[in-house]
Amino acid sequence: MSPFTGSAVRTADWKHLRCVIADGVATVTLARPEKLNALTFGAYADLRDLLAELSRERAVRALVLAGEGRGFCSGGDVDEIIGATLSMDTAQLLDFNRMTGQVVRAVRECPFPVIAAVHGVAAGAGAVLALAADFRVADPSARFAFLFTRVGLSGGDMGAAYLLPRVVGLGHATRLLMLGEPVRAPEAERIGLISELTDEGAADEAAQRLAHRLAEGPALAHAQTKALLTAELDMPLAASVELDASTQALLMNGEDYAEFHAAFTEKRPPKWRGR
């Protein structure tokens, strides 16, 4: 996303979530614990807009996405979303579904690593939000469920049919999206859906630890690595290696690359500046 602001002003007033920024780490917490952090129309919009704002700010170098209370996110609110969509016409439904996809694109395209800290349920849209993150740190209580076929819809919602096969392989993705059965933490780790399995109740702490490690590192290198991982998913090898070459040439002109050499020569840790 562009670092240049549009007409929207910076706000700290997010109705459906909390955002705290400290030491280069933004912690975004879904905050409807009484509803297992079920998403509303406003929650989707808030996430989309917040990620756009944070992407324009140089201060954020890593982001943790977490859920308050007993679980990460139970998906779309049955009453506020599913009930409401039954009375929408096709144009309105298309607008809504495009908005949910914009949230996933914002997670994938923001210029910093995103870590999902998962405990308890991550279902439906909540499972896709975790899937879209760069890292999924989860404790043993975590369970992922892509429930879309269970409500009579396609399992390929919000980019799930694109992302999930690339994370766990086509066979596992077919099973998870077609059947909608929950996957508990041990299996999720085995098939690669979880990046790190923590002790009980330790997912948030471990996600913060990883986020700070990333935030203290070379931010521009991380941003470009994330961008290449996303862009090259559908590229032929020739295009990929050319894009890699162009990216490396640009980074080799950067301050961080020179700083590494100076630090190595002087036998000290590098002081990364993200430039």
C-alpha positions as CSV (number, residue, x, y, z in Angstrom):
1,M,0.0,0.0,0.0
2,S,1.0,3.6,-0.6
3,P,2.7,5.4,2.3
4,F,1.0,8.6,1.2
5,T,-2.2,9.5,3.0
6,G,-5.5,10.1,1.4
7,S,-8.3,12.3,2.7
8,A,-9.1,10.1,5.7
9,V,-7.7,11.3,9.1
10,R,-6.0,9.2,11.7
11,T,-8.4,7.9,14.3
12,A,-8.1,5.9,17.5
13,D,-11.8,5.3,17.7
14,W,-12.4,1.7,16.7
15,K,-15.8,0.4,17.9
16,H,-15.2,-3.3,17.4
17,L,-11.5,-3.7,18.3
18,R,-8.6,-2.3,20.2
19,C,-5.3,-1.2,18.8
20,V,-2.2,-0.5,20.9
21,I,1.2,0.4,19.3
22,A,4.4,0.1,21.3
23,D,8.0,-0.4,20.3
24,G,7.1,-0.9,16.6
25,V,4.5,-3.6,17.4
26,A,0.8,-3.0,16.8
27,T,-1.5,-5.3,18.8
28,V,-5.0,-5.4,17.3
29,T,-7.5,-7.3,19.5
30,L,-10.9,-8.3,18.4
31,A,-13.1,-7.2,21.3
32,R,-16.5,-8.8,21.5
33,P,-15.7,-11.5,24.0
34,E,-19.4,-12.0,24.9
35,K,-19.9,-13.2,21.3
36,L,-16.6,-15.0,20.9
37,N,-15.5,-12.0,18.9
38,A,-18.0,-12.7,16.1
39,L,-17.5,-10.2,13.3
40,T,-20.1,-7.6,12.3
41,F,-20.3,-5.5,9.2
42,G,-18.6,-2.8,11.2
43,A,-15.9,-5.1,12.5
44,Y,-14.9,-6.1,8.9
45,A,-14.8,-2.4,7.9
46,D,-12.8,-1.4,11.0
47,L,-10.2,-4.1,10.2
48,R,-9.9,-3.1,6.6
49,D,-9.6,0.6,7.5
50,L,-7.2,0.1,10.4
51,L,-4.8,-2.0,8.3
52,A,-4.8,0.6,5.6
53,E,-4.0,3.3,8.2
54,L,-1.2,1.3,9.8
55,S,0.3,0.5,6.4
56,R,0.8,4.2,5.8
57,E,2.7,4.6,9.1
58,R,6.4,3.9,9.3
59,A,6.2,3.3,13.1
60,V,4.6,-0.2,12.7
61,R,7.1,-3.0,11.9
62,A,5.0,-6.0,13.1
63,L,1.4,-6.6,14.0
64,V,-0.2,-9.1,16.4
65,L,-3.9,-10.0,15.7
66,A,-5.5,-11.5,18.8
67,G,-8.9,-12.2,20.3
68,E,-10.2,-11.2,23.7
69,G,-11.8,-13.8,26.0
70,R,-12.4,-17.5,25.4
71,G,-11.5,-17.6,21.7
72,F,-9.9,-16.0,18.8
73,C,-12.9,-15.4,16.5
74,S,-16.1,-17.4,15.9
75,G,-16.6,-16.0,12.4
76,G,-19.4,-13.8,11.1
77,D,-22.2,-13.0,13.6
78,V,-25.2,-15.2,12.8
79,D,-27.8,-12.7,13.7
80,E,-26.1,-9.5,12.5
81,I,-24.6,-10.8,9.3
82,I,-26.2,-14.0,8.2
83,G,-29.7,-12.9,9.1
84,A,-29.2,-9.5,7.4
85,T,-27.8,-11.0,4.2
86,L,-31.0,-12.9,3.6
87,S,-32.8,-9.6,2.8
88,M,-30.0,-8.2,0.5
89,D,-30.1,-8.1,-3.2
90,T,-27.3,-9.4,-5.4
91,A,-25.5,-6.1,-5.7
92,Q,-25.5,-5.6,-1.9
93,L,-24.3,-9.2,-1.4
94,L,-21.5,-8.6,-3.8
95,D,-20.4,-5.4,-2.1
96,F,-20.4,-7.3,1.3
97,N,-18.4,-10.2,0.0
98,R,-15.9,-8.0,-1.7
99,M,-15.4,-6.1,1.6
100,T,-14.6,-9.3,3.5
101,G,-12.1,-10.1,0.8
102,Q,-10.6,-6.6,1.1
103,V,-9.8,-7.4,4.8
104,V,-7.8,-10.5,3.7
105,R,-6.0,-8.6,1.0
106,A,-5.1,-5.9,3.6
107,V,-3.6,-8.6,5.8
108,R,-1.6,-10.1,3.0
109,E,-0.5,-6.7,1.4
110,C,0.3,-4.7,4.5
111,P,4.1,-4.0,4.6
112,F,4.8,-5.7,7.9
113,P,4.5,-9.3,9.2
114,V,1.2,-10.2,10.8
115,I,1.1,-12.8,13.6
116,A,-2.2,-14.4,14.6
117,A,-2.3,-15.3,18.3
118,V,-4.9,-18.1,18.4
119,H,-6.5,-19.7,21.4
120,G,-9.9,-21.4,21.5
121,V,-12.1,-21.2,18.4
122,A,-11.0,-19.7,15.0
123,A,-14.0,-20.5,12.9
124,G,-15.4,-19.3,9.5
125,A,-14.1,-15.9,8.8
126,G,-12.0,-16.1,12.0
127,A,-10.1,-19.1,10.5
128,V,-9.5,-17.2,7.3
129,L,-8.2,-14.2,9.2
130,A,-5.7,-16.5,11.0
131,L,-4.9,-18.2,7.7
132,A,-4.1,-14.8,6.0
133,A,-1.5,-14.0,8.7
134,D,2.2,-14.6,8.0
135,F,2.5,-16.6,11.3
136,R,0.0,-18.5,13.3
137,V,1.0,-18.9,17.0
138,A,-1.5,-21.1,18.8
139,D,-1.9,-22.9,22.2
140,P,-3.3,-26.4,22.6
141,S,-6.9,-25.1,23.0
142,A,-6.9,-23.7,19.4
143,R,-9.2,-25.3,16.8
144,F,-9.7,-24.1,13.3
145,A,-12.9,-24.7,11.3
146,F,-13.7,-23.5,7.8
147,L,-17.5,-23.7,8.2
148,F,-18.8,-22.2,5.0
149,T,-20.2,-25.3,3.5
150,R,-22.0,-26.0,6.8
151,V,-24.2,-23.0,6.1
152,G,-24.7,-23.8,2.5
153,L,-22.0,-21.6,1.0
154,S,-18.8,-22.3,-0.9
155,G,-15.7,-23.2,1.1
156,G,-13.8,-20.8,-1.0
157,D,-14.7,-17.7,1.0
158,M,-12.5,-14.6,1.5
159,G,-9.7,-16.2,-0.4
160,A,-9.6,-19.5,1.6
161,A,-9.5,-21.6,-1.6
162,Y,-6.5,-19.6,-2.7
163,L,-4.6,-19.5,0.6
164,L,-5.2,-22.8,2.3
165,P,-3.8,-25.1,-0.4
166,R,-0.7,-23.0,-0.4
167,V,-0.3,-23.5,3.4
168,V,-1.3,-27.1,3.9
169,G,-1.5,-28.6,0.4
170,L,-4.4,-29.4,-1.8
171,G,-5.5,-32.6,-0.1
172,H,-5.8,-31.2,3.4
173,A,-7.3,-28.0,2.0
174,T,-10.0,-30.0,0.1
175,R,-10.9,-31.9,3.3
176,L,-11.0,-28.8,5.5
177,L,-13.0,-26.6,3.1
178,M,-15.4,-29.3,1.8
179,L,-16.3,-30.9,5.1
180,G,-16.0,-28.0,7.5
181,E,-14.7,-30.2,10.3
182,P,-12.7,-28.6,13.1
183,V,-9.0,-29.2,13.2
184,R,-7.5,-29.1,16.7
185,A,-4.1,-27.8,17.5
186,P,-2.0,-31.0,17.3
187,E,-3.2,-31.8,13.8
188,A,-3.1,-28.2,12.7
189,E,0.6,-28.2,13.7
190,R,1.2,-31.5,11.9
191,I,-0.2,-30.2,8.6
192,G,1.5,-26.8,8.8
193,L,-1.5,-24.7,9.6
194,I,0.2,-23.6,12.9
195,S,3.6,-21.9,12.8
196,E,4.3,-22.4,16.5
197,L,2.4,-24.4,19.1
198,T,2.8,-23.0,22.6
199,D,2.0,-24.1,26.1
200,E,-1.6,-23.6,27.3
201,G,-2.5,-20.0,27.6
202,A,0.9,-18.8,26.2
203,A,-0.1,-17.9,22.6
204,D,-0.4,-14.2,23.2
205,E,2.9,-14.0,25.0
206,A,4.7,-16.0,22.3
207,A,3.1,-13.9,19.5
208,Q,4.4,-10.8,21.2
209,R,7.8,-12.2,21.5
210,L,7.9,-13.1,17.8
211,A,6.5,-9.7,16.9
212,H,9.2,-7.8,18.9
213,R,11.9,-10.0,17.3
214,L,10.6,-9.1,13.9
215,A,10.2,-5.4,14.8
216,E,13.8,-5.2,16.0
217,G,15.0,-6.6,12.6
218,P,15.4,-5.1,9.2
219,A,11.9,-3.9,8.5
220,L,12.4,-3.2,4.8
221,A,13.9,-6.6,4.2
222,H,10.9,-8.2,6.0
223,A,8.4,-6.1,3.9
224,Q,10.0,-7.1,0.7
225,T,10.2,-10.7,1.6
226,K,6.4,-10.7,2.4
227,A,5.7,-8.9,-0.8
228,L,7.7,-11.5,-2.8
229,L,6.1,-14.5,-1.1
230,T,2.7,-13.2,-2.0
231,A,3.5,-12.0,-5.6
232,E,5.4,-15.1,-6.6
233,L,2.7,-17.6,-5.7
234,D,1.4,-17.6,-9.2
235,M,4.6,-16.6,-11.1
236,P,6.7,-18.8,-13.4
237,L,10.3,-19.3,-12.2
238,A,11.8,-16.9,-14.8
239,A,9.6,-14.1,-13.6
240,S,10.2,-14.9,-10.0
241,V,14.0,-14.9,-10.2
242,E,13.9,-11.6,-12.2
243,L,11.7,-10.0,-9.5
244,D,14.1,-11.4,-6.9
245,A,17.0,-9.9,-8.7
246,S,15.4,-6.4,-9.0
247,T,14.4,-6.5,-5.3
248,Q,17.9,-7.4,-4.1
249,A,19.5,-4.8,-6.3
250,L,17.3,-2.1,-4.7
251,L,18.0,-3.4,-1.1
252,M,21.7,-3.6,-1.8
253,N,21.5,0.2,-2.2
254,G,19.9,0.5,1.2
255,E,21.2,1.6,4.5
256,D,20.5,-1.7,6.3
257,Y,22.7,-3.7,3.8
258,A,25.6,-1.3,4.4
259,E,24.9,-1.4,8.2
260,F,25.2,-5.2,8.2
261,H,28.7,-5.0,6.7
262,A,29.8,-2.3,9.1
263,A,28.5,-4.2,12.1
264,F,30.2,-7.4,10.9
265,T,33.5,-5.6,10.4
266,E,33.2,-3.9,13.8
267,K,32.1,-7.2,15.5
268,R,28.9,-5.7,16.9
269,P,25.1,-6.2,16.4
270,P,23.6,-4.3,13.5
271,K,21.4,-1.3,14.2
272,W,18.6,-1.8,11.7
273,R,16.8,1.3,10.4
274,G,14.4,-0.2,7.9
275,R,16.0,1.7,5.0
